[in-house]
Every structure is written in structure tokens, then in C-alpha cells.
Amino acid sequence: MNQSGILTVHEYENLFKQNYERLYYHAHAITHDEDIAKDVVSEVFVNVWRLRETIDQNTVLSYLYTSVRNRCLDQLKQSNRQVPLMEEVLNDLEHYTETDWNEYEARITHLKAVLNRQPERVRRVLYLRFYEQKSNQDVADMLGISVDGVKKIIQRSFAQMRISLGKKMLKFVPLLLLSCIN
């Protein structure tokens, strides 16, 4: 930030370029709607520009994520759609610091690598179950496997992810999956 403490056009552009995509995926994971996700992220960045004189560079990433999450939830409530994520997880995310968000981003990158190493069948089960929010029965019917088979695939993959991600992120595995599966 410059000496005046006001976010310059150049700093704003960098902030936008560095964060738009990941905020879009965060919004999409909550809303499951591309247009709403794009609108929400755009609105948040417009608001950042309006608040450029008071934005604290040390907490801007936390502010961006919290604003995106809150606007997504508002959009879902206005449209009377069910919020697909656990309120507890969302409330925990509200208290994240800049360091926590950086760790979250690193874990998403790591989780993407873990998911990419999974067999296609496992990735397909996780996609259908968590991204498309299909029931275990629907996933089993679609893939021609038993419901128990779907449950075992999910349990094994979650166990691997929990080991890989560490205890601090255990309850965030479903949210991380929504951010990574596409």
C-alpha cells in the first residue's frame, strides 16, 4: 500500500487478478450457480474499491472471503434455496485470519493434487455426491455399484484426505471438496 494508506488503482488491479478466480470458486461452491458466483465476486470487488481508503491490507483476504460468503448466503436466502454447506463450517471461516486463508489456499492446492491421483471412479463418486449433491442411492444407480460401495469409496477417500490435510482441517473436507471438484 502506498504512503497515503489508500488502495491505488494498480494495487486494486493486482488484488483483483490474484483473488478473483479463487473467490469465484469459493462462491460457486456455496451457491452452485455460475452467474450468482460471478455477480457476488464482482459486487465484493466493487465494494472494496468503494472502501479503498479504509481497507486494511493485512486483513483484505479475510474480508474478501467473508464478504463473498455472506453475499452468497444472502443470495441463497433471497431465492429460498437451501444452503448446501454446514453453518458451523461457515461460521468458523468467518474468524479466519490472513494466515488461515493462506493455509486454506495451500490445502486446496494440495487437495487438488490428492484428488487428481485418485482413480477416475473415486473422483466420479465424489463429484456426483458432493458437487452435484446426489444421494448415495442416486450415485450407486448412476454408476452401477451398490450403495455400500459408494459409502466405502467416500469413507476411504475422506480418510486419505484427512490424513493428508491434518486434523485442523477435518471438518472442512466437504467444503474443500466443493472448492476443488469440477
Accessible surface in RSA format (square Angstrom, percent):
REM  Atomic radii and reference values for relative SASA: ProtOr
REM  Chains: A
REM  Algorithm: Lee & Richards
REM  Probe-radius: 1.40
REM  Slices: 20
REM RES _ NUM      All-atoms   Total-Side   Main-Chain    Non-polar    All polar
REM                ABS   REL    ABS   REL    ABS   REL    ABS   REL    ABS   REL
RES MET A   1    89.12  46.2  27.75  18.4  61.37 146.1  13.77  11.7  75.35  99.8
RES ASN A   2    57.01  39.3  40.23  38.9  16.78  40.4  39.78  95.7  17.23  16.7
RES GLN A   3   193.31 108.1 152.98 111.8  40.34  96.0  64.13 136.5 129.18  98.0
RES SER A   4    81.93  69.2  42.90  57.2  39.04  89.9  50.00 106.5  31.93  44.7
RES GLY A   5    29.43  36.3   0.00   N/A  29.43  36.3  24.67  67.7   4.76  10.7
RES ILE A   6    62.61  35.6  62.61  46.6   0.00   0.0  62.61  45.1   0.00   0.0
RES LEU A   7     2.10   1.2   0.55   0.4   1.54   3.9   0.55   0.4   1.54   4.2
RES THR A   8    46.86  33.3  40.09  40.6   6.78  16.2  44.08  59.2   2.79   4.2
RES VAL A   9    90.03  59.2  87.44  79.2   2.59   6.2  87.44  76.0   2.59   7.0
RES HIS A  10   121.59  66.5 118.85  82.6   2.75   7.0  85.22  87.8  36.37  42.3
RES GLU A  11    36.44  20.9  31.55  23.9   4.89  11.6  22.78  44.1  13.65  11.1
RES TYR A  12    39.71  18.5  39.71  22.6   0.00   0.0  29.32  22.0  10.39  12.8
RES GLU A  13    78.22  44.9  75.99  57.5   2.23   5.3  23.89  46.2  54.33  44.4
RES ASN A  14    51.92  35.8  51.45  49.7   0.46   1.1   9.23  22.2  42.68  41.3
RES LEU A  15    17.42   9.7  14.96  10.7   2.46   6.2  16.90  11.9   0.52   1.4
RES PHE A  16    76.90  38.5  76.90  47.6   0.00   0.0  76.90  46.6   0.00   0.0
RES LYS A  17   153.96  75.1 123.65  75.9  30.30  72.2  82.54  74.3  71.42  76.1
RES GLN A  18   130.75  73.1 104.63  76.5  26.11  62.2  39.84  84.8  90.91  68.9
RES ASN A  19     5.02   3.5   5.02   4.8   0.00   0.0   0.00   0.0   5.02   4.8
RES TYR A  20    56.55  26.4  56.55  32.2   0.00   0.0  45.80  34.4  10.75  13.3
RES GLU A  21   112.72  64.7 110.22  83.4   2.49   5.9  41.14  79.6  71.58  58.4
RES ARG A  22    66.01  27.7  58.83  30.0   7.18  17.1  28.00  38.3  38.01  23.0
RES LEU A  23     0.00   0.0   0.00   0.0   0.00   0.0   0.00   0.0   0.00   0.0
RES TYR A  24    31.19  14.6  31.19  17.7   0.00   0.0  21.50  16.2   9.69  11.9
RES TYR A  25    71.24  33.3  69.74  39.7   1.50   3.9  34.71  26.1  36.53  45.0
RES HIS A  26     3.88   2.1   2.82   2.0   1.06   2.7   2.94   3.0   0.94   1.1
RES ALA A  27     0.00   0.0   0.00   0.0   0.00   0.0   0.00   0.0   0.00   0.0
RES HIS A  28    19.84  10.8  19.84  13.8   0.00   0.0   5.48   5.7  14.36  16.7
RES ALA A  29     0.21   0.2   0.00   0.0   0.21   0.5   0.05   0.1   0.16   0.4
RES ILE A  30     0.00   0.0   0.00   0.0   0.00   0.0   0.00   0.0   0.00   0.0
RES THR A  31     0.00   0.0   0.00   0.0   0.00   0.0   0.00   0.0   0.00   0.0
RES HIS A  32    47.98  26.2  23.90  16.6  24.08  61.6  21.37  22.0  26.61  31.0
RES ASP A  33    45.86  32.1  41.66  41.5   4.19   9.9   6.55  15.4  39.30  39.2
RES GLU A  34   101.16  58.1  96.46  73.0   4.70  11.2  19.23  37.2  81.93  66.9
RES ASP A  35   100.31  70.3  98.26  97.8   2.04   4.8  25.89  60.9  74.42  74.2
RES ILE A  36    33.01  18.8  32.38  24.1   0.62   1.5  32.99  23.8   0.01   0.0
RES ALA A  37     0.00   0.0   0.00   0.0   0.00   0.0   0.00   0.0   0.00   0.0
RES LYS A  38    96.41  47.0  96.20  59.0   0.21   0.5  50.94  45.8  45.47  48.4
RES ASP A  39    82.25  57.6  79.67  79.3   2.58   6.1  15.27  35.9  66.98  66.8
RES VAL A  40     0.39   0.3   0.39   0.4   0.00   0.0   0.39   0.3   0.00   0.0
RES VAL A  41     0.00   0.0   0.00   0.0   0.00   0.0   0.00   0.0   0.00   0.0
RES SER A  42    51.05  43.1  48.43  64.6   2.62   6.0  29.93  63.7  21.12  29.6
RES GLU A  43    68.55  39.4  63.82  48.3   4.73  11.3  33.21  64.2  35.33  28.8
RES VAL A  44     1.40   0.9   0.35   0.3   1.04   2.5   1.40   1.2   0.00   0.0
RES PHE A  45     3.25   1.6   3.25   2.0   0.00   0.0   3.25   2.0   0.00   0.0
RES VAL A  46    71.03  46.7  69.25  62.7   1.78   4.3  70.85  61.6   0.17   0.5
RES ASN A  47    31.41  21.7  31.41  30.4   0.00   0.0   0.67   1.6  30.74  29.7
RES VAL A  48     0.00   0.0   0.00   0.0   0.00   0.0   0.00   0.0   0.00   0.0
RES TRP A  49    78.63  31.6  78.63  38.1   0.00   0.0  57.45  30.6  21.18  34.4
RES ARG A  50   169.09  71.0 140.31  71.5  28.78  68.5  55.07  75.3 114.02  69.1
RES LEU A  51    69.48  38.7  67.22  48.1   2.26   5.7  69.48  48.8   0.00   0.0
RES ARG A  52    68.51  28.8  68.51  34.9   0.00   0.0   1.39   1.9  67.11  40.7
RES GLU A  53   113.94  65.4  94.39  71.4  19.55  46.6  18.97  36.7  94.97  77.5
RES THR A  54   109.15  77.6  78.90  80.0  30.25  72.1  78.84 105.9  30.32  45.8
RES ILE A  55    15.63   8.9   9.07   6.8   6.57  15.8  10.95   7.9   4.69  12.7
RES ASP A  56    72.22  50.6  61.87  61.6  10.36  24.5  29.91  70.4  42.32  42.2
RES GLN A  57    66.55  37.2  53.84  39.3  12.71  30.3  22.63  48.2  43.92  33.3
RES ASN A  58   112.65  77.7 102.71  99.3   9.94  23.9  25.01  60.2  87.64  84.7
RES THR A  59    69.97  49.8  69.82  70.8   0.15   0.3  55.93  75.1  14.04  21.2
RES VAL A  60     8.91   5.9   8.33   7.5   0.57   1.4   8.91   7.7   0.00   0.0
RES LEU A  61     5.12   2.8   5.12   3.7   0.00   0.0   5.12   3.6   0.00   0.0
RES SER A  62    16.16  13.7  16.13  21.5   0.03   0.1   5.06  10.8  11.10  15.5
RES TYR A  63    65.59  30.6  58.70  33.4   6.89  17.9  60.82  45.7   4.77   5.9
RES LEU A  64     0.00   0.0   0.00   0.0   0.00   0.0   0.00   0.0   0.00   0.0
RES TYR A  65     1.72   0.8   1.13   0.6   0.60   1.5   0.35   0.3   1.37   1.7
RES THR A  66    28.41  20.2  26.26  26.6   2.16   5.1  26.46  35.5   1.95   3.0
RES SER A  67    16.42  13.9  11.87  15.8   4.55  10.5   8.77  18.7   7.65  10.7
RES VAL A  68     0.00   0.0   0.00   0.0   0.00   0.0   0.00   0.0   0.00   0.0
RES ARG A  69    12.38   5.2  12.38   6.3   0.00   0.0   3.48   4.8   8.89   5.4
RES ASN A  70    58.62  40.4  56.68  54.8   1.93   4.7  21.62  52.0  37.00  35.8
RES ARG A  71    74.19  31.1  73.30  37.4   0.88   2.1  17.68  24.2  56.50  34.2
RES CYS A  72     0.00   0.0   0.00   0.0   0.00   0.0   0.00   0.0   0.00   0.0
RES LEU A  73    15.15   8.4  15.15  10.8   0.00   0.0  15.15  10.6   0.00   0.0
RES ASP A  74    73.88  51.8  72.09  71.8   1.79   4.2  16.41  38.6  57.47  57.3
RES GLN A  75    55.74  31.2  55.03  40.2   0.72   1.7   1.99   4.2  53.76  40.8
RES LEU A  76     0.01   0.0   0.01   0.0   0.00   0.0   0.01   0.0   0.00   0.0
RES LYS A  77   130.68  63.8 115.03  70.6  15.65  37.3  72.98  65.7  57.70  61.5
RES GLN A  78   139.15  77.8 106.22  77.6  32.92  78.4  47.01 100.1  92.14  69.9
RES SER A  79    56.69  47.9  29.28  39.1  27.41  63.1  39.98  85.1  16.71  23.4
RES ASN A  80   138.87  95.8 104.86 101.3  34.01  81.9  31.72  76.3 107.15 103.6
RES ARG A  81    88.44  37.1  76.22  38.9  12.21  29.1  47.02  64.3  41.41  25.1
RES GLN A  82   162.19  90.7 137.86 100.8  24.32  57.9  53.42 113.7 108.77  82.5
RES VAL A  83    35.21  23.2  21.24  19.2  13.97  33.7  21.24  18.5  13.97  37.9
RES PRO A  84    37.31  27.2   5.45   5.0  31.87 115.8  16.02  13.2  21.30 132.4
RES LEU A  85    16.69   9.3   7.18   5.1   9.50  23.9  10.83   7.6   5.86  15.8
RES MET A  86    96.38  49.9  86.76  57.4   9.62  22.9  56.20  47.8  40.18  53.2
RES GLU A  87    89.38  51.3  83.85  63.4   5.53  13.2  58.63 113.4  30.75  25.1
RES GLU A  88   107.43  61.7  99.49  75.3   7.94  18.9  41.26  79.8  66.17  54.0
RES VAL A  89     1.98   1.3   1.98   1.8   0.00   0.0   1.98   1.7   0.00   0.0
RES LEU A  90     0.82   0.5   0.82   0.6   0.00   0.0   0.82   0.6   0.00   0.0
RES ASN A  91    74.94  51.7  74.84  72.3   0.10   0.2  20.18  48.6  54.77  52.9
RES ASP A  92    43.77  30.7  38.57  38.4   5.20  12.3  12.04  28.3  31.73  31.6
RES LEU A  93     2.86   1.6   2.51   1.8   0.35   0.9   2.64   1.9   0.22   0.6
RES GLU A  94    75.70  43.5  63.26  47.9  12.44  29.6   7.83  15.2  67.87  55.4
RES HIS A  95   142.16  77.7 118.47  82.3  23.68  60.6  82.35  84.9  59.81  69.6
RES TYR A  96    22.10  10.3  16.22   9.2   5.88  15.3  14.15  10.6   7.96   9.8
RES THR A  97    77.53  55.1  72.36  73.4   5.17  12.3  72.53  97.4   5.00   7.6
RES GLU A  98    49.43  28.4  47.08  35.6   2.35   5.6  30.02  58.1  19.41  15.8
RES THR A  99    98.60  70.1  96.17  97.5   2.43   5.8  61.92  83.2  36.68  55.4
RES ASP A 100    28.57  20.0  27.08  27.0   1.49   3.5   1.70   4.0  26.87  26.8
RES TRP A 101     2.02   0.8   2.02   1.0   0.00   0.0   2.02   1.1   0.00   0.0
RES ASN A 102    77.96  53.8  71.11  68.7   6.86  16.5  26.50  63.8  51.46  49.7
RES GLU A 103    51.66  29.7  45.27  34.2   6.39  15.2  27.92  54.0  23.74  19.4
RES TYR A 104     0.87   0.4   0.55   0.3   0.32   0.8   0.50   0.4   0.37   0.5
RES GLU A 105    29.21  16.8  28.45  21.5   0.76   1.8  14.14  27.3  15.08  12.3
RES ALA A 106    62.49  57.5  49.10  75.8  13.40  30.5  57.47  80.9   5.02  13.3
RES ARG A 107    53.58  22.5  53.09  27.1   0.50   1.2  11.49  15.7  42.09  25.5
RES ILE A 108    17.29   9.8  17.29  12.9   0.00   0.0  17.29  12.4   0.00   0.0
RES THR A 109    95.11  67.6  92.03  93.3   3.09   7.4  66.32  89.1  28.79  43.5
RES HIS A 110    76.51  41.8  71.48  49.7   5.03  12.9  55.11  56.8  21.40  24.9
RES LEU A 111     0.27   0.2   0.27   0.2   0.00   0.0   0.27   0.2   0.00   0.0
RES LYS A 112    80.85  39.4  79.35  48.7   1.50   3.6  38.03  34.2  42.82  45.6
RES ALA A 113    42.26  38.9  35.41  54.7   6.85  15.6  41.16  58.0   1.10   2.9
RES VAL A 114     8.42   5.5   8.40   7.6   0.02   0.0   8.40   7.3   0.02   0.0
RES LEU A 115    11.43   6.4  11.43   8.2   0.00   0.0  11.43   8.0   0.00   0.0
RES ASN A 116   108.46  74.8  89.01  86.0  19.46  46.8  22.87  55.0  85.59  82.7
RES ARG A 117   167.78  70.4 135.09  68.9  32.69  77.8  74.96 102.4  92.82  56.3
RES GLN A 118    25.17  14.1  21.83  16.0   3.34   8.0   1.26   2.7  23.92  18.1
RES PRO A 119    84.59  61.6  72.58  66.2  12.00  43.6  84.51  69.8   0.08   0.5
RES GLU A 120   109.91  63.1 103.20  78.1   6.71  16.0  63.23 122.3  46.68  38.1
RES ARG A 121   127.96  53.7 120.14  61.2   7.82  18.6  53.14  72.6  74.82  45.3
RES VAL A 122    21.87  14.4  21.87  19.8   0.00   0.0  21.87  19.0   0.00   0.0
RES ARG A 123    78.44  32.9  74.99  38.2   3.45   8.2  25.83  35.3  52.61  31.9
RES ARG A 124    91.70  38.5  89.67  45.7   2.03   4.8  24.56  33.6  67.14  40.7
RES VAL A 125     0.00   0.0   0.00   0.0   0.00   0.0   0.00   0.0   0.00   0.0
RES LEU A 126     0.42   0.2   0.42   0.3   0.00   0.0   0.42   0.3   0.00   0.0
RES TYR A 127    49.61  23.2  49.61  28.2   0.00   0.0  21.56  16.2  28.06  34.6
RES LEU A 128     0.44   0.2   0.44   0.3   0.00   0.0   0.44   0.3   0.00   0.0
RES ARG A 129    73.60  30.9  72.53  37.0   1.07   2.6   0.00   0.0  73.60  44.6
RES PHE A 130    36.56  18.3  33.48  20.7   3.08   8.0  35.52  21.5   1.05   3.0
RES TYR A 131    43.94  20.5  39.69  22.6   4.25  11.1  22.48  16.9  21.46  26.5
RES GLU A 132    71.78  41.2  48.28  36.5  23.50  55.9  23.09  44.7  48.69  39.7
RES GLN A 133    89.39  50.0  65.54  47.9  23.85  56.8  25.91  55.1  63.49  48.2
RES LYS A 134    66.83  32.6  64.81  39.8   2.02   4.8  11.38  10.2  55.45  59.1
RES SER A 135    51.60  43.6  44.37  59.2   7.23  16.7  45.00  95.8   6.61   9.3
RES ASN A 136    34.72  23.9  30.98  29.9   3.74   9.0   6.99  16.8  27.73  26.8
RES GLN A 137    93.71  52.4  91.86  67.1   1.85   4.4  46.19  98.3  47.52  36.0
RES ASP A 138    64.55  45.2  63.29  63.0   1.27   3.0   9.03  21.3  55.52  55.4
RES VAL A 139     0.00   0.0   0.00   0.0   0.00   0.0   0.00   0.0   0.00   0.0
RES ALA A 140     2.17   2.0   1.52   2.3   0.65   1.5   1.58   2.2   0.59   1.6
RES ASP A 141    97.62  68.4  69.68  69.4  27.94  66.1  32.95  77.6  64.67  64.5
RES MET A 142   100.48  52.0  62.79  41.6  37.69  89.7  68.36  58.1  32.12  42.6
RES LEU A 143    54.89  30.6  28.32  20.3  26.57  66.8  33.85  23.8  21.04  56.6
RES GLY A 144    69.80  86.1   0.00   N/A  69.80  86.1  37.77 103.7  32.03  71.7
RES ILE A 145    32.96  18.8  15.11  11.3  17.85  43.0  24.27  17.5   8.69  23.6
RES SER A 146    70.25  59.4  53.95  72.0  16.30  37.6  51.55 109.8  18.71  26.2
RES VAL A 147    41.42  27.3  38.16  34.5   3.27   7.9  38.16  33.2   3.27   8.9
RES ASP A 148    87.51  61.3  85.50  85.1   2.01   4.8  17.60  41.4  69.91  69.7
RES GLY A 149    20.55  25.3   0.00   N/A  20.55  25.3  19.85  54.5   0.70   1.6
RES VAL A 150     0.00   0.0   0.00   0.0   0.00   0.0   0.00   0.0   0.00   0.0
RES LYS A 151    91.51  44.6  89.34  54.8   2.18   5.2  43.10  38.8  48.42  51.6
RES LYS A 152   110.44  53.9 109.63  67.3   0.81   1.9  55.41  49.9  55.03  58.6
RES ILE A 153    20.24  11.5  17.73  13.2   2.51   6.1  19.50  14.0   0.74   2.0
RES ILE A 154    22.63  12.9  22.63  16.9   0.00   0.0  22.63  16.3   0.00   0.0
RES GLN A 155   117.67  65.8 110.54  80.8   7.12  17.0  43.12  91.8  74.55  56.5
RES ARG A 156   151.32  63.5 146.66  74.8   4.66  11.1  63.78  87.2  87.54  53.1
RES SER A 157     3.24   2.7   1.39   1.9   1.85   4.3   2.50   5.3   0.75   1.0
RES PHE A 158    16.78   8.4  16.78  10.4   0.00   0.0  16.78  10.2   0.00   0.0
RES ALA A 159    45.54  41.9  42.98  66.3   2.56   5.8  45.27  63.8   0.27   0.7
RES GLN A 160    89.42  50.0  84.49  61.7   4.93  11.7  33.24  70.7  56.19  42.6
RES MET A 161     2.03   1.1   1.99   1.3   0.04   0.1   2.03   1.7   0.00   0.0
RES ARG A 162    97.23  40.8  92.94  47.4   4.29  10.2  24.89  34.0  72.34  43.8
RES ILE A 163   149.40  85.0 125.29  93.3  24.11  58.1 132.63  95.5  16.78  45.5
RES SER A 164    43.87  37.1  14.57  19.4  29.30  67.5  20.99  44.7  22.88  32.1
RES LEU A 165     1.96   1.1   0.68   0.5   1.28   3.2   1.67   1.2   0.29   0.8
RES GLY A 166    27.74  34.2   0.00   N/A  27.74  34.2  27.51  75.5   0.23   0.5
RES LYS A 167   179.10  87.4 163.01 100.0  16.09  38.3 106.46  95.8  72.65  77.4
RES LYS A 168   116.05  56.6  91.45  56.1  24.60  58.6  81.49  73.3  34.56  36.8
RES MET A 169     1.97   1.0   1.97   1.3   0.00   0.0   0.23   0.2   1.75   2.3
RES LEU A 170    68.20  38.0  64.29  46.0   3.91   9.8  64.62  45.4   3.59   9.7
RES LYS A 171    88.56  43.2  78.21  48.0  10.34  24.6  59.15  53.2  29.41  31.3
RES PHE A 172     7.57   3.8   7.57   4.7   0.00   0.0   7.57   4.6   0.00   0.0
RES VAL A 173     0.11   0.1   0.11   0.1   0.00   0.0   0.11   0.1   0.00   0.0
RES PRO A 174    36.58  26.7  36.58  33.3   0.00   0.0  36.58  30.2   0.00   0.0
RES LEU A 175     2.26   1.3   1.63   1.2   0.63   1.6   1.63   1.1   0.63   1.7
RES LEU A 176     0.00   0.0   0.00   0.0   0.00   0.0   0.00   0.0   0.00   0.0
RES LEU A 177     0.00   0.0   0.00   0.0   0.00   0.0   0.00   0.0   0.00   0.0
RES LEU A 178    12.48   6.9   7.42   5.3   5.06  12.7   7.43   5.2   5.05  13.6
RES SER A 179     8.89   7.5   3.25   4.3   5.64  13.0   3.11   6.6   5.77   8.1
RES CYS A 180     9.27   7.0   0.05   0.1   9.22  21.7   0.15   0.4   9.12   9.8
RES ILE A 181    17.55  10.0  11.16   8.3   6.39  15.4  15.07  10.8   2.49   6.8
RES ASN A 182   124.49  85.8  68.67  66.4  55.82 134.4  44.94 108.2  79.55  76.9
END  Absolute sums over single chains surface
CHAIN  1 A     9899.8       8469.1       1430.7       4994.9       4904.9
END  Absolute sums over all chains
TOTAL          9899.8       8469.1       1430.7       4994.9       4904.9
